[in-house]
């Protein structure tokens, strides 16, 4: 098939590295941008364009016969800063935006799961929102020990729907999943490795080297064996599809409710949200 035009992605910086096949580097290095349309100058954030691009890129990775593995990483101060508040506001007030982003959120999860190429994530600093979806669904998830993983949905006033129901209980167990998803407590990379939420936690200054080493090993290995192993293991995630679909529907129903407006206001005003409790 024709070569994939990765230049169409504006919020992702995409380059090649790693072992060559027919003279072409076979590892795709995907960096979520902290600057420009993909971020806020400090962290990559998922705005209108970024959210769609992060869901779409995995289709191209799967279609690109020259790619054997992909590395997903952030830039600036962290891996990902979560959803842009302007996008969240639009989702809360505009039905057309809400239904479009619902489809993108669904596609992001299933596109990562169904991409036949192995994906390695390298998470540093804050790891939140749509970036975290791909980061934790990656086949090999590697976090800096000081990384700060947060699923902040209930803090925002919506159900934890992006990816949590499909993978967190499988990774760290139902008890830990409920604790962190209901309370939105942050998890360090070191603790995430201890409870099984990520594959590895490494010293901050070795994160990218380790991610590249793993990716290079995957790219140099038997492609049928690795890809078919991924396909087989991901049937555990496919079995959880109905639970994920329900969680995503409930999340987006919440975007039409009153609590998300208070959640957005509290974030803008840098205060604790008030969801009707007297205290």
DAVENSUL-V498045 format. One record per backbone hydrogen bond with DSSP energy under -0.5 kcal/mol. CO is the residue of the C=O (numbers start at 1). NH is the residue of the N-H. E is the energy in kcal/mol with one decimal. If there is no record, write none. Layout:
{{CO,NH,E} {CO,NH,E}}
This chain:
{{4,6,-1.1} {5,8,-1.1} {6,9,-1.6} {8,10,-0.6} {11,33,-2.4} {12,14,-0.6} {13,15,-0.5} {13,31,-2.6} {15,29,-3.1} {17,27,-2.5} {19,26,-2.8} {21,24,-1.5} {24,21,-2.5} {26,28,-0.6} {26,68,-3.3} {26,69,-1.4} {27,17,-2.1} {27,29,-0.6} {28,30,-0.7} {28,71,-3.0} {29,15,-2.1} {29,31,-0.6} {30,32,-0.6} {30,73,-2.5} {31,13,-3.0} {34,41,-3.2} {35,38,-0.9} {36,39,-1.4} {38,45,-2.3} {42,77,-3.0} {43,40,-2.1} {44,81,-3.8} {45,47,-1.1} {46,84,-1.7} {47,51,-2.5} {48,52,-1.2} {49,53,-2.6} {50,54,-2.3} {51,55,-1.2} {52,56,-2.0} {53,57,-2.3} {56,59,-1.6} {56,60,-1.1} {57,61,-2.3} {58,62,-1.8} {59,63,-1.9} {60,64,-1.7} {63,65,-0.9} {64,67,-1.6} {68,118,-0.7} {69,28,-2.7} {70,120,-3.0} {71,30,-3.3} {72,122,-2.5} {73,32,-2.8} {75,78,-1.4} {78,75,-1.3} {80,128,-1.0} {82,46,-2.0} {84,87,-0.6} {84,88,-2.1} {85,89,-2.6} {86,90,-2.1} {87,91,-2.5} {88,92,-1.8} {89,93,-1.1} {90,94,-2.3} {93,95,-0.5} {94,98,-2.5} {95,99,-2.4} {96,100,-1.9} {97,101,-2.8} {98,102,-2.0} {99,103,-1.7} {100,104,-2.0} {101,105,-2.8} {102,106,-2.2} {103,107,-2.8} {104,108,-2.8} {105,109,-1.5} {106,110,-2.2} {107,111,-3.1} {108,112,-1.7} {109,113,-2.1} {110,114,-2.5} {111,115,-1.2} {118,70,-2.0} {119,139,-0.8} {119,140,-2.0} {120,72,-2.9} {121,142,-2.2} {122,74,-0.7} {122,124,-0.5} {123,144,-3.0} {124,79,-2.2} {125,148,-2.6} {126,79,-1.1} {126,80,-2.2} {127,150,-2.0} {128,82,-1.0} {128,131,-0.7} {128,132,-0.8} {129,133,-1.4} {130,134,-1.5} {131,135,-2.4} {132,136,-2.7} {133,137,-1.8} {134,138,-1.1} {140,121,-2.4} {140,142,-0.6} {141,199,-1.3} {141,200,-1.9} {142,123,-3.0} {143,202,-2.2} {144,147,-2.0} {145,189,-0.5} {145,190,-1.7} {147,149,-0.6} {147,189,-1.1} {148,127,-2.6} {149,187,-2.3} {150,129,-0.5} {150,152,-0.7} {152,156,-1.4} {153,156,-0.7} {153,157,-1.0} {153,158,-2.0} {159,161,-1.3} {163,166,-0.7} {163,167,-1.3} {164,167,-0.5} {164,168,-1.8} {164,169,-0.6} {167,171,-2.1} {168,172,-2.9} {168,173,-0.6} {169,173,-1.2} {173,177,-2.2} {174,178,-2.8} {175,179,-2.0} {176,180,-2.5} {177,181,-2.5} {178,182,-2.3} {179,183,-1.7} {180,184,-1.4} {181,154,-0.5} {187,149,-3.1} {188,192,-2.8} {189,193,-2.0} {190,194,-1.7} {191,195,-2.2} {192,196,-0.6} {192,197,-2.3} {192,198,-1.1} {193,196,-0.8} {200,143,-2.6} {202,145,-2.4} {203,206,-2.0} {204,207,-1.2} {206,210,-2.5} {207,211,-2.4} {208,212,-2.7} {209,213,-2.2} {210,214,-2.5} {211,215,-2.5} {212,216,-2.8} {213,217,-2.1} {214,218,-2.3} {215,219,-2.6} {216,220,-1.6} {217,221,-0.7} {218,221,-0.6} {222,226,-2.5} {223,227,-2.5} {224,228,-2.4} {225,229,-1.6} {226,230,-2.3} {227,231,-2.5} {228,232,-2.3} {229,233,-2.7} {230,234,-2.5} {232,235,-1.4} {233,236,-1.8} {234,238,-2.2} {235,239,-2.1} {236,240,-0.7} {237,240,-0.7} {238,241,-1.8} {240,244,-2.2} {241,245,-3.1} {242,246,-2.1} {243,247,-2.3} {244,248,-2.7} {245,249,-2.1} {246,250,-2.5} {247,251,-2.4} {248,252,-2.4} {249,253,-1.8} {250,254,-1.8} {251,255,-1.0} {253,256,-1.3} {254,257,-1.8} {254,260,-0.6} {257,261,-0.5} {258,261,-0.6} {258,262,-1.4} {259,263,-2.6} {260,264,-2.7} {261,265,-2.1} {262,266,-2.5} {263,267,-1.7} {264,268,-2.5} {265,269,-2.3} {266,271,-2.4} {267,270,-0.6} {273,275,-0.6}}
